[in-house]
Amino acid sequence: DFKRVSSIYLASDKRGLNMLEREYDIRRKHGLPVGFLDAGTLFSTHHIEGPGALKNREAAQMDCYKAATGLLKHHIKKSGLSLFSHTEIVEYKERRGGYALLTGDGMTIRCKYVVVAAGFEAGKFLPRRVMNLISTYALVSQPVEPSQLWPERCLIWETAQPYFYMRTTLDNRMMIGGEDVEFRNPERRDRLLRWKIRRLEKKFKGFYPEIPFVVDMAWCGTFSSTDDGLPYIGPWPGRKRMFFALGYGGNGITFSMIAAQLIKNKLKGIKDERENVFGFER
């Protein structure tokens, strides 16, 4: 379910426009593909009223669950990967030459290296908290005719905080979301769902009032973010055999690839300057 589509990073206000102008200059400086849409061009090409936007044609969307399970199945078949799902690690001990991990079923796993890629649940492996928990909300519409969807079916994300985003699916539904708030407990997060549904519907109508949006499914969840918006990748200082691949901030697909490259280089003894960008000591 991988499909190449364009993306629009939309300025929500004048402050957002100033930020996008700086972002545009930086991307151009480093040779990254990007275009700038002023208010007139934004409306004529995408039917959105706004002060401006960045447009990137080198973007894509995919089904993340299918992608993750597909990669696992590929390596189980090709590389003999052993996968033990629903296996909780309740305790770990550092030992000479590696680690011993104790499972909830009382089994012990001995290994030379450990890579922790458990998102916000990685806290039990960290000496201190490094992330903030955020509650987020999303809706999916009933299918519509393809002709009713917005131009290019592009991915749209705005600069406002809390943000709003929208995309389409292969079966001609619309997925919208955002309205993030600080996580306190699951009960409070879930109680806000009905109110967040109304707010997200209203935001969508502000962009495309002519497109029929009938909610088919709605849900909420929790993810992690960091103060600087970057992931944490690499070993915790003093733990040379325990690596972390924590793609906090909602960009896990991109950061997971960086993490794979960086940790592989570390294991092979190859110097990687990105350690300074994504490490715990930054």
Beta strands, then each sheet from edge to edge (+ up, - down):
strand 1: 3-10
strand 2: 35-38
strand 3: 52-61
strand 4: 89-95
strand 5: 98-103
strand 6: 108-111
strand 7: 114-116
strand 8: 132-141
strand 9: 155-158
strand 10: 164-168
strand 11: 174-182
strand 12: 215-225
strand 13: 232-235
strand 14: 242-246
sheet 1: 2+ 3- 1+ 9+ 10- 11+ 8- 12+
sheet 2: 4+ 5- 6+
sheet 3: 7+ 14+ 13-
end
